[in-house]
Amino acid sequence: MADCQITCIRKPDRNSPHEHITHVGNPSNNWMWTREAVIKSIDEKTNTFYVLDPINNKRSDVGVVRPNDGRYPFLRTYSDGDWNNNLLSLNQCPLNLPITK
């Protein structure tokens, strides 16, 4: 099992706070995965994913949220017993970053 640091995200409209994350990645390691591939990997326990706070270097693990209202599952970070939005604060992934999964 790999422990993967997410350093960037991609959304359909990067300026919209209401758009969902479609991809996550790490340009330093040259990878980008679709949201669905990350959810599957977390569910199957084949990889773990996390983000680091740029100010205090604190780790937040990425988990899957499954709303009861019919919406699709989505990714969210979890730290100190709380779900938070650390993923949404990440920069957009470069357009030339290959989708590897």
C-alpha positions as CSV (number, residue, x, y, z in Angstrom):
1,M,0.0,0.0,0.0
2,A,1.3,3.4,-0.9
3,D,0.9,6.5,1.1
4,C,0.2,9.3,-1.5
5,Q,0.5,13.0,-0.8
6,I,-2.0,15.1,-2.8
7,T,-0.6,18.6,-3.7
8,C,-3.1,19.7,-6.4
9,I,-6.7,19.4,-7.5
10,R,-8.7,19.9,-10.6
11,K,-12.3,21.1,-10.8
12,P,-14.5,21.9,-13.9
13,D,-14.5,25.6,-12.9
14,R,-11.5,26.3,-10.7
15,N,-13.1,29.6,-9.4
16,S,-16.4,28.1,-8.3
17,P,-16.7,27.1,-4.6
18,H,-19.6,24.8,-5.6
19,E,-17.8,22.7,-8.2
20,H,-16.7,19.2,-7.2
21,I,-13.2,17.9,-7.4
22,T,-12.7,15.8,-10.5
23,H,-9.0,14.9,-10.1
24,V,-6.2,15.0,-7.5
25,G,-2.5,14.8,-8.1
26,N,1.1,15.5,-7.3
27,P,3.2,17.1,-10.0
28,S,6.5,16.4,-8.2
29,N,5.7,12.7,-8.5
30,N,4.1,13.1,-12.0
31,W,0.7,11.6,-11.2
32,M,-3.0,12.6,-11.3
33,W,-5.9,10.3,-10.6
34,T,-9.6,10.8,-11.1
35,R,-11.8,11.2,-8.1
36,E,-13.4,7.8,-8.8
37,A,-10.0,6.0,-8.9
38,V,-9.0,7.5,-5.6
39,I,-12.4,6.5,-4.0
40,K,-12.0,3.0,-5.3
41,S,-8.4,2.8,-4.0
42,I,-9.4,4.1,-0.5
43,D,-12.4,1.6,-0.4
44,E,-10.2,-1.3,-1.4
45,K,-7.4,-0.2,1.0
46,T,-4.8,-0.3,-1.8
47,N,-3.5,3.3,-1.1
48,T,-3.9,6.0,1.5
49,F,-4.0,9.7,0.5
50,Y,-3.3,12.9,2.5
51,V,-2.5,16.6,2.3
52,L,-0.1,18.7,4.3
53,D,-0.9,22.1,5.7
54,P,1.6,24.5,4.1
55,I,1.8,26.6,7.3
56,N,2.3,24.0,10.0
57,N,3.0,20.9,8.0
58,K,0.2,19.0,9.7
59,R,-1.2,16.0,7.9
60,S,-4.9,15.6,7.0
61,D,-6.0,12.2,5.7
62,V,-8.3,12.0,2.8
63,G,-11.5,10.0,3.2
64,V,-14.7,9.3,1.3
65,V,-18.0,11.0,2.2
66,R,-21.1,9.3,1.0
67,P,-24.1,11.7,1.4
68,N,-27.5,10.3,2.1
69,D,-29.3,12.7,-0.3
70,G,-28.4,10.8,-3.5
71,R,-25.3,12.8,-4.4
72,Y,-22.2,11.0,-5.6
73,P,-19.4,10.2,-3.0
74,F,-16.8,12.8,-2.7
75,L,-13.3,13.3,-1.2
76,R,-12.7,15.3,1.9
77,T,-9.9,15.6,4.4
78,Y,-10.1,14.5,8.0
79,S,-7.9,15.9,10.8
80,D,-8.2,16.2,14.6
81,G,-11.6,14.4,14.5
82,D,-13.2,16.8,12.0
83,W,-14.0,16.7,8.3
84,N,-12.5,19.8,6.7
85,N,-11.9,21.3,3.3
86,N,-8.1,21.2,3.0
87,L,-8.4,19.7,-0.5
88,L,-10.2,22.8,-1.8
89,S,-7.4,25.1,-0.6
90,L,-4.9,23.3,-2.9
91,N,-3.7,24.8,-6.2
92,Q,-5.0,23.6,-9.5
93,C,-3.1,20.8,-11.1
94,P,-1.1,21.8,-14.2
95,L,-2.9,21.1,-17.5
96,N,0.0,19.0,-18.8
97,L,0.0,16.7,-15.7
98,P,-0.9,13.2,-17.1
99,I,-3.9,11.3,-15.8
100,T,-2.3,8.1,-14.6
101,K,-5.3,6.4,-13.1
